[in-house]
Amino acid sequence: MSLKKKIIHTAREAGQIALLWNETLRHGFSRPYEFKALLHQMDELGVKSLPIVLTASFFVGMVMAVQVAYSEANFAGRAMLGIGVGVAITKEFGPLLTALLVGGRVSAGITSVIGSMRVTEQVDAIRLLGASPAKKLVFPRVFATIIMMPLLTALADVVGIAGGLVVALLDIKMTFITYYYQVVRAVTMADFFGGIFKSVIFGFFISLIGCHYGLHVEGGAEGVGQATTKSVVAASVCIMVADYFVTKLLLII
């Protein structure tokens, strides 16, 4: 596929995703409300992602603490360990790491489930019954992810900072009080809520992209596998691109 065709294809997919979001908003808030489906998806997409997010965040916090402490030849790196770890985790690594981990799991899961429903004609059956697939399938997954991502990110921030604390206590021999006050004084509410805002944007892209690829699966089981791969790649790229633009926006405002 030539570069021109790739650009056209990407633009077409972006348009399809925008139309899917529009349909989701039009039908998702109409009665009957999908509260049970929403709660189920919050459990599936959010709660079940908690172990991997917390485990990865803890060790990333430890690695960051080691890098901050030993990357400086002088004493400054160790003396300001809490500042470096706290700011980096809350502003960038907490939301970004959570999005990439959840994106790989959630986007693939959404695409495979909806894709399997499409190839077995369950999506067509929903339409024949007069219901909207956007309401039944897309709305619960998108809003469950949007709701759960900030919660996962907040927990990832806390656990990541705790990972840095372990290194500070055991390796650097810094006291708990020193590390705590460094983090509290360095991390502002703007830093924390900026990361939370990022997580909402990331969750939106993760879930909507997964739904889009699931609803456009073709070719049976092989098509489901291909769509799942495309979904994970597209979600990861969108997260990185969105991270840059949201970071610039937060610096302006």
Secondary structure, 3 states (H helix, E strand, C coil): CCHHHHHHHHHHHHHHHHHHHHHHHHHHCCCCCCHHHHHHHHHHHHHHHHHHHHHHHHHHHHHHHHHHHHCCCCCHHHHCHHHHHHHHHHHHHHHHHHHHHHHHHHHHHHHHHHHHHHHCCHHHHHHHCCCCHHHHHHHHHHHHHHHHHHHHHHHHHHHHHHHHHHHHHHCCCCCHHHHHHHHHHHCCHHHHHHHHHHHHHHHHHHHHHHHHHHHCCCCHHHHHHHHHHHHHHHHHHHHHHHHHHHHHHHHHC
